[in-house]
Amino acid sequence: MTHLRPLTLVLALTALAALTGCATGSGKAGNAALTAATPTEQYPLQAQTMTKTINLRINAGGLSDNQRTALDQIAEKASWTSGAPVDVEIITSPDPRAIAAGQTVGGYLVAHDVDGSNLSQLSQPGQPADIVTVNIVNFRARTYACGQTWENLAATRNNTAYQNFGCAVSSNLAAQIADPRDLQTPRAATPVDMGRRSAVLDKYRKGEVTSSAKDDNATGAISNAIK
């Protein structure tokens, strides 16, 4: 009996090690349990861009008729009235004459309903001094082609996310986003009305009503003209 004890102890330790390996997970199964994806991790919400470029030669007499026609087409797409998510980038050389020509282009676009917040101008050393480059950047929210393949939904031993997990959710959200640029950077906050805030705080400190006065014109009633 005394000769069997070391062998029994070795077998017991081996079995314990095997059980420990099964409990903690090894190989792909253990790693997969730690990397279970969320819907937006598998199919992230992203803004895709498409850029169209036109080059305008600087003329001593200002914008030519052909250049105005090209800028009119840009303004039609990028105007705030169209509601399309479009940014306009004006690129010039560091030369003062080129910068002034770029400002002329920007002023023309703003005069044709292009929102100044969607318009930017910058100077680049490699830009030709006699050319103003205008980039029209169109944005759209990325959608995915869902349900292209089938998989075994009962195969849960590795605790991995299904291949289509989150695809429909992200695609539906992308279709509802009004301005895909919000996916890149948050929108700037509107300016604070300091006068209005001070007036409300003064009334609050005095214990007065802080809401606006009632507008009788906003009160509706069902007509009883026909009886």
N, C-alpha and C positions, 0 to 999 in steps of 0.2 A: 504494500500500500504506500509505503513511503517513497517508492520509486515512481509512482504514477502522479504524485502531486505536482512536480514541476511541469509535466506535460499538460495536466489539467489546467494549471495556471496560465500557460501559454495559449491554450485554446480559448480560455475565457477572455484573455486580453485581446485576442484576435477578433473574437465575436463582438466585444465591446467597441473596438475600433471600427468595425464594419457598421455597427448600428449608429455610431457617432457620425460617420460619413453620410449615411442615409438621412440622418436628422438635419445636419447642417446644409446638405446639398453640395454636390460637386459637379464640376464641368459646366455644361450649358444650363442645366436645370437650376443650379444655385445662382448663377449670374443673371438668368432671366427673371428670377423672382425679385431681384433688386432693381431691375430696369423696366418694370412694367410701365408702359407709356400711357399718358393721358390723351384725350382726343386731339387737343391742339398741339401736342408734341408730335404726333404722327402726321397730322395735317395742319400745319400752322397757318394762321391768318396772315397773308402777305399782300403787299401792294406791288403790282407789276407795272413797269413803265415802258413806254415806247416813245422814242425821241425822233423828231423830224427837224432837219436843219436847213435853213436858207441863209445865203450870204448876200449882203447888200454892199455894193461898192459906194464909197463916200464920194459924193458929188459936191462941187463948190457951190452949186445953186440949191442945195438941199435935196429933199427926196424927189425922185423922178416919178412920173405917172405909173410906170411899171412897178416901182417899189411901193407906192401907195396901194396899188391893187393887191400886191402880195401881203402887205400889212393888214389890209381890209379882210382878207381871208383868214389871217391869224386871229384878228380881233373877233371875227364871227364865231370861231371855235372857243376862244379863251375868254369871251366876255362874261361878266357876272350874270347877264340875263339868260345865257344859255344853260347855266347851271352845271356845265361839264367840268370835271376835275382836271384842269389843264394849268400848267405853269409855263411861264415864258422866261427864258434866260437870254440876256443880251451880253455878248462877249466882245470886248474891244481890246486894242493894244493900250499900253500905258500912255501913249501919246495924247496930249491934251485935246488935239483936234479930233482924234478918234473917240475920246471919252465924250466930247460934246456932241458928236454925231450919234453915239449910242443914247445919250440923253434925249436927243431929238426923236429917235425911234421910240423910246419909252414914253415920251410925252404924247406922241401920236396914238399909241396904243391905249393909253389911259383916257385920252379924249374920245376914244371909240369903245368905251365901256369895259375895258380890261381892268380888273381890280388891281390896284397898286400892290396889295399884299401878295398877289400871285406873280408879281413881276420883279425880277432881280437883274442887276447889272454888275459885271465884274471885269477886271482887266487882267490879261494874261501876257506875259513877256513874248511868247511865241506867236501871238496873233499878228497877222499882217496889219500894218498901220493904215492901209486904205480900205480895209474890209470890216464891216460890222456883221458878226454872226448872231443869228437869232435861232435859239433852240426852242421848239415847242414840245413840251413833255406831257404826254397823256398818261393818266393813271387809271388802273382798274384793279379790283380785288380778285385775287387768284381763286379759281374754282377747280375742283378735282373731278376726274372721271371715276365715279364710284361703281362698285359691283361688277368689275370686269372679270374677277376670278372668284371661285368658290373655295371654301376651306371647311375642314371638319370642326364645327363649333364645340364638339364634345372633347376635343384634344386640349385639355386644360392642365395637363401634368406639369408643364413648364411655366405656367402662370404668365404667359406672354399675351400681349394684346392681339386681338384679331387683326387681320390685314386691313380690313375696311373700317376698323374702329375709329370713329370720329370723322370719317370722310363726308358723310351726309350733313353732319352738324356744321362743320367748317364751311362747306359749300353753300349751305342755306344762309349762314351768317354773312358770307361774302356777297351773296346776291342782295342782301338787305342793306348793306353799307352804302350810305349816300355819297360819302367822300372817302375814297380809298387812301387819301393822303393822311387821314387820321390814324392809319395803321403804322405809319412811319414815325410821325412826331405828333404829340398832343397839340390841339388847337390853342392858339393864344387866347387868354382871358380878355373879356371886354373891359374897357376902362371903367373905373369905379366912379359913380356919381357922388362926389363928396358933399355937394350941397344938399342932395336928397337925404343922404345918410345922417348929416348933422341935424336936419330938420326932424327926422324920425327919432333920433336919440334925445333931442330936446323935449319932444312930446313925451317920450318914455320916462324921462327923469321927472317930469311934472305930473305924471300919472294920467296923461291925456290919451285919447284914442290915437293910435299911430296909423290906422288904415286911411285910405283915401275917402273923400266925401262921396256919398251916394249920388249916382247919376240917374236922374229920373228918366232920361231918354233911353237908358239901357233896360228899363223895366218893360217886359212884354205882357200882353193880355190877349186872350182869345176874343176875337170879334164876335159880337152878338147882333150884328146888323141883320142877319137873316134868321128869322124865327119860324 
